[in-house]
């Protein structure tokens, strides 16, 4: 059956859809209560550094190989959620687990937070 030719096999009534007018109450971001999102879980990642290498080199990696990253030991690591850098910190150990002590929090209006992650991902 094509769209151009539809055979009527029964007496079906067809009516156009009527949608209410768009609009309604306008909510600004400042008026929404943030506490409604406090229980939403997000994955937070900590990035030690990056490296770009050819696929051939990547495929030759084996157990015991060492990959040198682009970040110095003295530089802070990035704390990222949803691809956006939220903060920076230093790696520490707490009860035999890695942890990060936050040393710098990105300003909420900082375009650098998301831009820096996107630029690094393109390298």
Long-range contacts (C-beta under 8 A, 24 or more apart in sequence): 42-81, 42-82, 43-81, 44-79, 44-80, 44-81, 44-86, 45-79, 45-80, 45-81, 46-77, 46-78, 46-79, 46-80, 46-89, 46-91, 46-100, 47-77, 47-78, 47-80, 48-77, 48-91, 49-77, 50-120, 50-123, 52-123, 76-103, 76-104, 78-117, 80-117, 83-114, 83-117, 83-118, 84-113, 84-114, 84-117, 85-112, 85-113, 85-114, 85-116, 85-117, 86-113
